[in-house]
């Protein structure tokens, strides 16, 4: 079973129960086109100001571990939508977790800098676009907003939510239902390995 087929099969097992039969049929139809389906975005103005898991925003602050320098970056929300909703915020301060969003072209430049050949880069980018690289999530270009980019799932930052809400920020995109479910499965694969092949029993050899 190929990696992209495996991702699709895992998604199919967890189709949301709250969708109508027609919505479920539509979602399954879109998922069946994975990984060639590049229709990732939902263009609804009523969701533009909401902070939803998988959304892309410009205006996050990333702190460099080595220097302590702060930089304003574009990123994608990893926190689940309920935890950062205004209706569910607790008395204690809440952080919004995000992963940086960088252009695929910039990533390719970095690969060249470290000595990767054109053939190697072509292979790496092909795997990225097919969602085969577990630490990266590929997003296609969104007209007027971003060029094709990658989300760095192994580079997580925390930004105090109240501070983020006071900053000048720009909504870059909202994932549609299909892309959101692919994103969730990629998060699950990256952070959880049920088949890590390590026996954690007291009597294991």
C-alpha positions in Angstrom: 0.0 0.0 0.0 1.4 3.3 -1.0 1.8 6.1 1.6 -0.8 8.3 -0.1 -3.3 5.4 -0.2 -2.6 4.7 3.4 -3.4 8.3 4.3 -6.6 8.1 2.3 -7.7 4.9 4.0 -7.1 6.4 7.5 -9.2 9.5 6.5 -12.0 7.3 5.2 -12.3 5.5 8.6 -13.0 8.8 10.4 -15.5 10.6 8.2 -17.5 13.0 10.5 -20.8 11.7 11.7 -22.4 15.1 11.8 -22.5 15.6 8.1 -25.6 14.9 6.1 -25.6 12.0 3.7 -25.0 14.3 0.7 -22.2 16.1 2.5 -20.6 12.8 3.4 -20.8 11.7 -0.2 -19.3 14.9 -1.4 -16.5 14.8 1.1 -15.7 11.1 0.3 -15.7 12.0 -3.4 -13.1 14.7 -2.8 -11.0 12.5 -0.6 -11.0 9.7 -3.2 -9.0 12.1 -5.5 -6.2 12.4 -2.9 -3.3 13.3 -3.4 -4.1 14.9 -6.8 -6.9 17.0 -5.5 -5.4 20.5 -5.0 -8.7 22.3 -4.1 -7.8 23.1 -0.6 -9.5 26.4 0.3 -12.8 27.6 1.5 -13.8 31.2 0.6 -16.4 32.2 3.1 -16.3 35.7 4.6 -18.2 34.7 7.7 -15.3 32.5 8.8 -12.5 34.9 8.0 -12.3 36.4 11.5 -12.5 33.1 13.3 -9.5 31.3 14.6 -9.8 27.7 13.3 -7.4 24.8 13.4 -5.6 24.6 10.1 -6.1 28.3 9.3 -3.2 30.3 7.9 -2.5 33.7 9.4 0.2 36.4 9.1 1.1 38.1 12.4 2.4 35.3 14.7 5.5 36.0 16.7 8.2 33.3 16.5 11.1 33.4 19.0 14.5 32.1 18.0 15.8 29.7 20.7 19.5 30.6 20.2 19.3 34.4 20.1 15.9 35.2 21.7 15.1 37.3 18.7 11.5 37.8 17.8 10.2 37.7 14.3 6.7 38.3 12.8 5.9 35.3 10.6 3.1 33.6 8.8 1.9 30.4 10.4 -0.9 27.8 10.6 -2.9 27.2 13.7 -2.3 23.8 15.3 -4.5 24.3 18.4 -7.9 22.8 18.1 -10.7 25.3 17.4 -12.6 24.8 20.6 -9.6 25.5 22.9 -9.1 28.9 21.4 -12.7 29.8 20.9 -13.9 32.9 22.8 -16.7 30.8 24.2 -14.4 28.2 25.8 -11.5 30.2 27.1 -10.7 29.5 30.7 -9.5 31.9 33.4 -5.8 30.8 32.9 -4.0 32.3 29.9 -4.3 30.4 26.7 -1.7 30.0 24.0 -2.4 29.4 20.4 0.0 26.9 19.0 1.2 27.4 15.4 3.7 26.1 12.9 5.5 28.4 10.5 4.4 28.6 6.9 7.1 29.0 4.3 7.1 29.1 0.6 8.0 25.9 -1.2 10.5 27.9 -3.5 12.3 29.1 -0.4 12.5 25.5 0.9 13.9 24.4 -2.4 16.6 27.1 -2.2 17.6 25.8 1.2 17.9 22.3 -0.3 20.3 23.6 -2.9 22.3 25.4 -0.3 22.9 22.1 1.6 24.1 20.4 -1.6 21.0 18.5 -2.9 21.1 17.8 -6.6 18.4 18.8 -9.0 17.2 15.2 -9.2 17.1 14.9 -5.4 15.2 18.1 -5.1 12.7 17.0 -7.7 12.1 13.7 -5.8 11.8 15.5 -2.4 9.3 18.0 -3.8 7.3 15.3 -5.4 7.0 13.5 -2.1 6.1 16.7 -0.3 3.3 17.4 -2.8 1.9 13.9 -2.3 1.9 14.4 1.5 4.5 11.6 2.0 6.8 13.6 4.2 5.3 13.3 7.7 6.9 16.4 9.2 5.6 18.7 6.4 2.1 19.6 5.1 2.0 20.9 1.6 -0.5 23.6 0.6 -1.0 24.8 -3.0 -1.0 28.4 -4.0 -4.0 30.5 -2.9 -4.5 33.3 -5.4 -3.8 36.7 -3.9 -2.7 35.2 -0.6 0.2 32.7 -0.7 2.4 30.9 -3.2 2.5 27.1 -2.8 4.0 26.5 0.6 4.7 24.0 3.4 3.8 23.9 7.0 6.6 22.9 9.3 4.9 20.4 11.7 8.2 19.8 13.6 8.7 23.5 14.4 5.9 24.4 16.9 5.6 27.8 18.6 3.2 29.2 21.2 1.8 32.7 21.0 -0.3 34.0 23.9 -3.8 34.2 22.4 -4.7 37.6 23.9 -1.6 39.1 22.5 -2.2 37.7 19.1 -5.7 39.1 19.1 -4.4 42.6 19.7 -1.9 42.5 16.9 -2.3 43.5 13.3 -2.9 40.2 11.6 -4.1 39.0 8.2 -6.1 35.9 7.4 -4.3 34.0 4.7 -6.6 31.0 4.1 -9.2 28.7 5.5 -8.9 25.0 4.6 -12.0 23.4 3.1 -13.5 20.2 4.6 -11.3 17.9 2.4 -8.0 19.7 3.1 -8.9 19.9 6.8 -9.3 16.2 7.1 -6.0 15.5 5.3 -4.4 18.0 7.6 -5.8 16.2 10.7 -4.5 12.9 9.5 -1.1 14.4 8.9 -1.0 15.8 12.4 -2.0 12.4 13.8 0.7 10.6 11.8 3.4 13.1 12.8 2.6 13.2 16.5 1.3 9.7 17.1 2.8 6.4 16.0 0.6 3.4 17.0 3.0 1.2 15.0 6.3 2.3 16.4 7.3 -1.3 16.8 8.4 -0.9 20.4 6.9 -3.2 23.0 6.2 -1.2 26.2 5.3 -4.2 28.4 7.1 -5.1 31.6 7.8 -8.6 30.4 8.9 -7.5 26.9 12.2 -8.8 25.7 
